[in-house]
Amino acid sequence: MKHMTRVAALLLPFAVIACSRGTADDVAPPSEAQRLANAADTIVVYKTPTCGCCNDWVDHVREYGYTVVTQDLNDLTQVKQQLGVPAGRVSCHTAVVRGYTVEGHVPADLIQKMLAERPRFRGLTVPGMPVGSPGMEGPWKDDYDVLAFDDDGNIEVYARR
């Protein structure tokens, strides 16, 4: 088991790079998508068109009743920067819901909790692509932290999974 975790950790940077590259034309986030992201039950997900785990995460949040609008982009770097995702805390897709940024494989129940509490931070992130997180199901489950971040660079553990 530990050997498999080490192998997964070694492969993670390549998986994130692979999921960060796509074939669609690069475009800035459209204002219509941002308007939808402020709607009560709509999540706008920025992803590459070739990332299967992003599609699996989209299915996960749909199972919780969210309407999902996907925006396929060739490079997500600009979107992540615009939405305030902390450097070094990125994953393969970035989402927006009711003004909050959701980076990576954040469980939908924690998105619901955040929206109910309306905390004063920018968003949540699950850095990397931990095995066992929503959209990254596998033969085992890694422990991982869901981090809250704000515009001042503060990061704290929001939940442990």
N, C-alpha and C positions, 0 to 999 in steps of 0.2 A: 504494500500500500504506500509506504513512504517513498519507494522507488518510483511508483507511478506519479506521485505528487511532484517529485523532483523533475521527472520527464515533462510533466505538464508545465511546470514553472519555466523550464528551458524553452519550451515551444511557444509559450504565451506571447513573447514579443513578435514572433513571426505571424501568429494568428491575428493579433491586433493590426499589424501592418497589412495583412491580406484582406482583412475586413474593412480597412480604411481606404482601400483602392477599389475603384469600380470602373464602369464604362460610360456612365451618364455624363452629360456636360455639366461643368461646374456652374452653379448659380448661387446667388445670395438667397437667404431665406425669404420667400415671398411674403408680402404683408398680409395676404389673405390667410396664409398658414398661421401667421402670428395671431391674427384675429381669432381664428378657430381655436388656437391654444388657450385663449382666455375663456372659451365657452366651458360650461360646467363639467361636461363629461367627455371632452375631446382632448386627446393627446396627439401632438404633432411630433413625429419621429423622423429625425434626419439620419439617414443610413446610406450605405452603398447598395447598389442593386444586386451584388453578388454574395452578400453575407447571410448565410442560412441561420445563424444564431440570432441575428437581429429579427428575422421573420418569426422565429420561435418566440422571442420576447414579445413581439407585437401580438401574437396569438395569446400569450399569457395575459397581457393587460386587457385584451378583448374579452377574455373569459371572466374578468371582473366587471364587465359592463361598460367599459370605456369605448367611445368611438375613436378610432385611430386613423389619422391622416399621415401617410408616409411621403417623404420627400427624398427621392434618391439623388445623391450627389456623388461626384467623382472624388472629392476631397472634403473631409469634414473639419479640417483645421480651422478655417475661418469661422464656421458656425460655433465650434467649441469655444473659441476665443470670445466671440460676441456674446455668448450666453454665460460667460464667466466660469467655465470649467477650470479648476485649478490644474496647472501644469503638473505632470507626473501622476495625476489622478484620473486619467482618461480610460475610456473603454472603446468599444466598436461602434456605438450609436449614441445619439444625444436626442433628448426629447424635451418638450415644453408642455406644461399643463398649468393653467391658471396663473401664469407668470413665474412659475418655478421651473428650474432646470432639473432634469433627471438624466444622469449620465450612466449608461451601461445597464447592467442586469439587476436593477433595483426591483425587489419584489413588489407586486401591485398592492398588497395589503399595507405596505409602508408608505406608498404613494397616497393611499386613502387616509392613513393616519396623518400624514403631513397636511393634506388638504383640509382635514377636519380641525386640526390644531392651528393652522395658519401661522407657523413660527416665523420669526424674523430672520431667516437666512435665505440665501439665494437658491439652494437646491440640495439634492442628494446625489451621491455617486457611489458606485461599486467599481473601484478601479480594476482594470484588467478584465479577465474573463474567468472567474472562479468556477470550477466544476461543481455542479449541483445548484448553481443559482438559476433563476428562471431563464429559460432559453439555452442554458448550458448543462442540461441534465446529462448525466453520464453514469458510469458504473460505480462511482463513489461520489461523496459529497465533501468538498473542502469547507472548512470554517472560513467565514469572511466577514468583514465589517462593512456596514452601510454608513457612509460618512456624510455629515451635513457640512456645507461650506457657505461662507458669506462673501460679500464683495471686498472685505478688508483682508482676505487671505486666511481667516480663521477656519480651522477644520476640526471637527470633533466627531466622535463615534455617536451615531444616531441609533443604531441597533447592531446586534451581533447575530449572525446566522450560522 
